[in-house]
Amino acid sequence: MTSRTATVLSSLAYLVVTFPLAILWHQVLFKVPYEEIGYIGREDPIFVFGFISIAMQGILLSLGYLVFAKSEHSIGRGIRYALAVGVFFWTSHVLTFAAKCDINSLELFFPLESIYL
């Protein structure tokens, strides 16, 4: 498989898994708690922005893995990459959001978003 094919397939896999999960998590399973703590600020979310964001994330993560795993493709290297990216997402998403938005319950927000990520 060429690196281009792998990038396209992994980007699509990320999109197919993550976009429905994001909607299910934030708009169905935990909509009420998120509304109560002030996380969801729009009555009608703009889902196309979320779709574009997740599509771009998939492409960037796939390209990043090609660079990260240039010398070796292994389960261990994939796990290390996932952990590094996960910590990056957590700090840039969870901590940043909590710092700039008025969240009513950080005790609920931190675990909900951490488990989601």
C-alpha positions in Angstrom: 0.0 0.0 0.0 1.4 3.4 -0.9 1.7 6.1 1.7 -0.9 8.2 -0.2 -3.4 5.3 -0.1 -2.7 4.7 3.6 -3.1 8.5 4.3 -6.5 8.6 2.5 -7.8 5.4 4.2 -6.6 6.3 7.7 -8.1 9.8 7.2 -11.4 8.4 6.2 -11.4 5.9 9.0 -10.8 8.7 11.5 -13.7 10.7 10.0 -16.1 7.7 9.9 -15.4 6.8 13.5 -14.9 10.3 15.1 -17.7 12.4 13.6 -20.6 10.1 14.5 -19.0 9.5 18.0 -18.8 13.3 18.5 -22.4 13.8 17.7 -23.5 10.8 19.7 -21.4 11.8 22.7 -22.2 15.6 22.8 -25.7 15.7 21.3 -27.3 12.5 22.5 -25.7 10.6 25.4 -24.5 13.6 27.4 -26.3 16.6 25.9 -28.1 17.5 29.1 -24.9 17.5 31.3 -23.0 19.5 28.7 -25.9 22.1 28.5 -26.0 22.3 32.3 -22.3 23.0 32.6 -22.3 25.6 29.8 -20.3 23.6 27.2 -22.9 23.7 24.5 -23.6 27.4 23.7 -25.6 27.1 20.4 -29.2 26.0 20.1 -28.5 24.6 16.6 -24.8 23.5 16.3 -23.2 24.0 12.9 -22.4 20.3 12.2 -20.6 21.1 8.9 -17.9 22.9 10.9 -17.4 19.8 13.1 -17.3 17.7 10.0 -14.6 19.9 8.4 -12.6 20.0 11.6 -12.6 16.3 12.0 -11.8 15.7 8.4 -8.8 18.1 8.7 -7.7 16.4 11.9 -7.8 13.0 10.2 -5.6 14.2 7.4 -3.1 15.9 9.7 -3.0 12.9 12.1 -2.4 10.5 9.2 0.3 12.7 7.7 1.9 13.1 11.1 2.0 9.4 11.6 3.9 9.0 8.4 6.6 11.3 9.7 6.5 9.8 13.2 6.7 6.2 12.0 9.1 6.8 9.1 11.7 4.3 10.3 9.4 1.6 11.7 5.7 0.7 11.6 4.7 -1.2 14.7 2.0 -1.5 17.2 4.2 0.1 19.9 5.1 3.1 17.7 1.4 3.5 16.9 0.5 3.5 20.6 3.2 6.0 21.4 2.0 8.3 18.6 -1.6 8.0 19.8 -0.6 8.8 23.4 1.4 11.9 22.2 -1.4 13.1 20.1 -3.9 12.4 22.8 -2.0 14.5 25.3 -1.8 17.3 22.8 -5.5 17.1 22.0 -6.3 17.1 25.8 -4.2 20.1 26.6 -5.3 22.1 23.5 -9.0 21.2 23.8 -9.9 20.4 27.4 -7.6 22.8 29.3 -7.9 25.6 26.9 -11.7 25.4 26.8 -11.8 25.4 30.6 -9.5 28.4 30.7 -11.4 30.6 28.4 -15.1 29.6 28.9 -17.3 29.8 31.9 -17.9 26.2 32.7 -20.3 25.7 35.6 -18.8 22.4 36.7 -15.2 21.7 36.0 -15.6 18.5 38.1 -18.0 17.2 35.5 -16.4 18.8 32.4 -12.9 17.4 32.9 -13.9 13.7 33.1 -16.6 13.9 30.4 -14.3 15.5 27.8 -11.3 13.4 28.9 -13.2 10.1 28.4 -14.5 11.4 25.1 -11.0 12.3 23.8 
